[in-house]
Amino acid sequence: MSPSTVIVILLLGVLLFGGRLPEIARDIGKGFLEFQHGMNEWSREAKKTVFDENSSSSSGSAKPAEDSIPTTKADVQETSAPKFEPPPEE
């Protein structure tokens, strides 16, 4: 928006609303904050629902059994990948 457009909009706001302009701006700000709060609440609920579904669909419980947690380096299996060998040059 150009500066002249902003000035015209502000003048129209002052003419139409006069002394109530700060009150209206405050109400708009409160409404925006309530909207953001509602969206954050909805997002938290959605994440919680997805997390709960994922944890219940895995091996029955969200907490692993104490026996399955490796305690020493000997308990941890080393994983290995095949060694990369570049193709032979012709």
N, C-alpha and C positions, 0 to 999 in steps of 0.2 A: 504494500500500500504506500502511496505517496504521502508526504507530510501534509499536503493540503487536504487530502481525503480524511486523514486522522483528525485534523482540526475541525472539519465540517461535522464529522460524527460526534466529536466532543461537544461542539456548540449545540447540536440537536439534542444531545443527552441533557445538557444543562437547561435548555429551553423546555423540554418535555417534563423532566423530573425535578428540576430546581433543587431545593434543599434536601430532597429525599435521595439524591444520587449516592451519597456515601452509604446510606442504609441499603439501597438496592445492590451496590457493589459488595457490601458485606454479606448480604443474603446469597448473592451469586457465588462468592468465595466459599461460604459454608456449604452450599449445595455441591460445589466441586469437590470439597474435602470429603463430604459424605459419600459421594460417588466413588472416589478413590479408595476410601475405607471399605466400601462394599465390594469393590473389585479385588482388593487385597484379601478380604475374607473369603471370597469365592475361590480365588487362586489357592489359598491355603487348604480349603476343603477339598478341592480337586486333587491337589498333590497328596493329601492325606488318604483320599480314597484310592488313588492309583497305588500308593505305597502299600496300603493295607491289602489290596487285591494281589499285588506281586508277592508279598510276604506269605499270604495264606496259600497261594498256588504253588509255592516252592515246597520243599520236603516236609510239609506238615506244620512246622513251627518256624517262627522267625529267628529263634535263638538256636545256634548249633549246639550239639551235645558237647560236654566237656571232654569226652574221650576223643573226639575227632580233631581237636585243636593240637597241632604239633607243639611240643614243648622243647625239644632239643633239635640241633642241626641234623642229627642222625634220623629223626622222624620225618624230615622234609625231603621229599623226592626231588631230585634234580631233573629238570626237563631239558631236553636237548632238541635242537632243530638240525636238519640235515645241513652239512657243510655246503656252502655255495661254491660251485665250480664253474668258471666261465666256459662258454662253448669253445671248442678247439678252433684255432685259426686255420684257414685253408690256404 
